[in-house]
Amino acid sequence: LSARKRESVKYVYINAEEGTAGVRAALESGNVEAAALWDPDLALALKNVKGARVVYSTKTATNLIYDVMVCNKKALDNPDNTAAFQAFVDGWLTGVKEAKANPDKAVAALESTEEFFKLLVKDQGRDFVKSLFSNVVWTGLDDNARILGLVGGTNHYERVYRRFDGIYRAAGALANPNSPVIPPADSFDYRFIKALLDKNQTAKSDAAKPEFTFSTQERDKAAQQAAIVTKPVMVSFPSGSAELNKRAQQVIDKEMAPFIENNGSAYFEVSGNTDSVGSREANLRLSNQRAQAVVDYLVKEWDFDRARFKVLGAGPDRPLCNEANPSAEGLDLDTCRAANRTTRVALLTR
């Protein structure tokens, strides 16, 4: 979207006490055109709103949101409690395995122990509640080890923690803006997962495997559908060149790599784009070379699978701003052209 179009998007915030049910009610009543939801309100909205569909979800953004157990640090640090906490973690992971294997029993357990699910079963039926499990990622021991980087690779928990701590602080969104910065490594107690992993070579081996595999055939199939998200990034190149300088590399590191990391299951179209100055043929050729340079950097420096990326030189053919009428976007011509000279990362779902 152009800057003017982004400004036209109105954000509507629901009172915290209304919860996601209030968000769903706003969508169902037509007061909003889009909403951020999670189950069961997501499934209910899809059921109740004609034509509703999921645009973007954590099935694609697999490395963006993590649920954690929060415990009192004093209790964790007390050696007398270590065995109890270890048993709790062990029991939780056993429960996850059982729920995944026996969804009917999981529904029965929710119905018998949680008033909310008891009412939901009464209103929607057990099959509806069981259908919600299709959106649940049952994170076992191997998944926890992979997410936490305990068998090599990225520690996604610490990566997300660090990034969102910065985002919330910059936005002034912390309840106490003077709260100290707690290092990510100090925010998570790794002892209990490590202890279980040390005794389970199968889980350790499974955790070392990539969560997703990629192929050019599947990428080309994904590219036949419209991208669900496109992120323009101002990767600057010297005039007439496709060589990445240090500044351009820093932009890729900051703006592009985290976006790719967050969306662990996705493919991407990386397109080079130009303004309308010069010949179209030269711009198409140069924009393709620039997009290729960006992908080469991502593969070499970030160890992303090359098969995830489709390279496209779009030249001047996909303008974000109409250079013949930049004032329509509230821009001058130079700013309009700069907006068009972007490297864009389009997210392609499987």
ABEGO torsion letter per residue (X at the ends): XBAAAAAABBBBBBBAAAEAAAAAAAAAAGABABBBBBOAAAAAAAAABBGBBBABBAAABAAABBBBBBBBAAAAABAAAAAAAAAAAAAAAAAAAAAAABAAAAAAAAAAABAAAAAAAAAAEAAAAAAAAAABBBBBAAAAAAAAGAAEEBBAAAAAAAAAAAAAAAAGABABAABBBBBAAAABBAAAAAAAAAABAAAAAAAABBABBBBAAAAAAAAABBBABBBBBBBBBBBGBABBBAAAAAAAAAAAAAAAAABAABBBBBBBBBBABEBAAAAAAAAAAAAAAAAAAAAAAAGBBAAABBBBBAEAABBABBAABAAAAGBBAAAAAAAABBBBBBBBBX
